[in-house]
Amino acid sequence: MGIIHFDRHVDTQETDLDERMHTCPWFHATNIRNAPAHNLVQLGIGGWQVPRQGVKVCRERATHILTVTDITEMGLDAAADFALEKALDGTDCVYISFDIDCIDAGFVPGTGWPEPGGLLPREALYLLKRIVREAPICGLEVVEVSPPYDISDITALMATRVICDTLAHLVVSGQLPRREKPAYIHPEATPEMVGDWR
């Protein structure tokens, strides 16, 4: 499988403070035989908190990184095309890891490692839409949401939006089935009220 990882941080160093922790998953995940490092694509990387050890691992393993600057300069569609091409190269499906801190800290304060200069919410949601509608998706995780740090639940709302949008795009793309028809339709319901149940 390919992995598309939305984040501001590469999370590819082997250890952090001599331990395996939340900053190390992609070092270990790409050691798994069915998740080759050359199918790891990271979107939104940048800022001052990207450890050199992690960058060194990315270079050694030939993973793919698009920084926020890369995405801005090449455009959202070109970035999505690149991510899909690399993640799907010789794979059967794509796993999406969405770290909420890929989005600019002004929009998602409720995270443990906020980083200014990230993606705008609409940019992240557009990239997610392109990926989910055009790749066979085997899983999604949304990580690094910390309610105690949140303000007015805006981070939680963004995380919920990522999940709900993904489910909707899976239905639109035919990866999740639509219901054939409602369990009960009121006798006075019009076709407009019932909707299209095909």
C-alpha positions in Angstrom: 0.0 0.0 0.0 1.0 3.6 -0.5 0.8 6.1 2.3 -0.3 9.8 1.9 0.6 11.7 5.1 -0.6 15.2 5.7 1.6 16.8 8.3 3.9 19.8 9.1 6.5 17.3 10.4 8.2 14.4 8.6 7.9 11.9 11.6 10.5 9.7 10.0 13.3 9.6 12.6 13.9 6.2 14.2 13.7 7.5 17.8 12.9 10.8 19.5 14.5 11.3 23.0 15.7 7.7 22.7 12.1 6.4 22.4 9.7 5.4 19.7 6.9 7.9 19.9 4.5 10.0 17.8 7.3 11.6 15.9 8.6 8.2 14.5 5.7 6.3 12.9 6.9 6.5 9.3 10.4 5.2 10.0 8.8 2.1 11.4 5.8 1.8 9.0 8.0 1.9 6.0 10.0 -1.1 7.4 6.8 -3.1 6.8 7.2 -5.2 3.6 3.8 -4.0 2.1 4.4 -0.3 2.8 7.5 0.6 0.8 9.2 3.9 1.6 9.1 5.0 -2.1 5.3 5.0 -1.8 5.3 7.4 1.1 4.2 10.9 0.1 4.1 13.7 2.7 2.1 16.8 2.1 2.5 20.1 4.0 5.9 19.6 5.6 7.7 22.8 6.7 8.5 25.1 9.5 11.3 25.1 12.0 10.5 21.9 13.8 11.4 19.2 11.3 14.4 17.2 12.8 17.4 16.7 10.6 17.4 13.0 11.5 14.0 12.6 10.0 15.0 14.5 6.8 18.1 12.3 6.5 15.9 9.1 6.6 13.6 10.6 3.9 16.6 11.2 1.7 18.1 7.7 2.3 14.8 5.9 1.7 13.8 8.1 -1.3 10.4 9.1 0.1 8.5 12.0 -1.4 7.9 15.4 0.3 5.9 18.4 -0.8 6.3 21.3 1.5 3.6 24.0 1.8 5.8 26.2 -0.5 6.0 23.3 -3.1 2.2 22.9 -3.0 1.6 26.7 -3.3 4.0 27.1 -6.2 2.9 24.0 -8.2 -0.8 24.3 -7.5 -3.2 22.0 -5.7 -4.1 19.9 -8.7 -0.4 19.3 -9.6 0.3 18.4 -6.0 -2.6 15.9 -5.9 -1.5 14.4 -9.2 2.1 14.0 -7.8 0.8 12.4 -4.5 -1.5 10.0 -6.4 1.2 9.0 -8.9 3.8 8.2 -6.2 1.5 6.6 -3.7 -0.1 4.3 -6.3 3.1 3.3 -8.1 2.8 -0.5 -7.9 0.4 -0.5 -4.9 -3.2 -1.8 -4.5 -4.5 0.9 -2.2 -3.6 4.1 -0.2 -3.7 4.7 3.5 -4.2 8.3 4.6 -2.8 9.8 7.7 -4.0 13.3 8.5 -2.2 15.1 11.2 -4.3 18.1 12.1 -1.2 20.3 12.4 -0.7 20.2 8.6 -3.2 23.1 8.8 -2.0 26.5 9.8 -2.0 26.9 13.6 -4.3 29.9 13.4 -7.1 27.5 12.3 -6.3 24.5 14.5 -4.9 25.6 17.9 -6.0 22.4 19.6 -2.9 20.3 18.8 0.2 19.4 20.7 2.6 20.8 18.1 1.1 23.8 16.4 3.2 25.1 13.5 2.5 28.5 11.7 2.5 28.6 7.9 0.6 25.4 7.2 -2.1 24.7 4.7 -5.3 26.6 4.7 -8.3 24.4 5.6 -9.8 24.7 2.1 -6.5 23.6 0.5 -6.2 20.6 2.7 -9.8 19.6 2.1 -9.4 20.0 -1.7 -6.3 17.8 -1.7 -8.1 15.2 0.4 -11.1 15.2 -2.0 -8.8 14.6 -5.0 -7.0 11.8 -3.3 -10.0 10.0 -1.9 -12.0 10.2 -5.1 -9.1 9.0 -7.3 -7.4 6.3 -5.2 -8.6 3.1 -3.6 -8.5 4.0 0.1 -7.8 1.3 2.7 -7.9 3.5 5.8 -7.8 6.9 7.3 -6.6 8.2 10.6 -6.8 11.8 12.0 -4.2 12.5 14.7 -2.8 15.1 17.0 -6.2 16.7 18.0 -5.9 17.8 21.6 -9.3 19.1 23.0 -7.7 20.7 26.2 -5.7 23.0 23.9 -8.7 23.8 21.6 -10.6 27.1 21.3 -14.3 27.0 20.7 -13.9 23.4 19.4 -12.5 24.7 16.0 -9.8 22.0 15.9 -12.3 19.3 16.7 -14.7 20.6 14.0 -11.9 20.5 11.5 -11.0 16.9 12.4 -14.7 16.0 12.1 -14.9 17.7 8.7 -11.9 15.6 7.5 -13.6 12.4 8.6 -17.1 13.3 7.2 -15.7 14.6 3.9 -13.6 11.4 3.5 -16.7 9.3 4.0 -18.7 11.4 1.6 -16.0 11.2 -1.1 -15.8 7.4 -0.6 -19.6 7.2 -1.3 -19.3 9.5 -4.4 -16.4 7.5 -5.8 -18.3 4.2 -5.3 -15.9 2.9 -2.6 -18.7 2.9 0.0 -22.2 1.8 -1.0 -25.2 4.0 -1.0 -28.4 2.7 0.7 -30.8 1.2 -1.8 -33.8 2.9 -0.3 -34.9 4.3 3.1 -36.3 1.8 5.6 -39.5 3.9 5.7 -40.9 6.6 3.5 -43.8 8.7 4.7 -46.8 8.2 2.4 -47.0 12.0 1.7 -43.3 12.4 0.9 -42.5 13.8 -2.5 -39.6 12.6 -4.7 -37.7 15.8 -3.8 -38.0 15.1 -0.1 -36.9 11.4 -0.5 -33.9 12.2 -2.8 -32.1 9.9 -5.1 -31.5 6.4 -3.5 -29.9 4.8 -6.5 
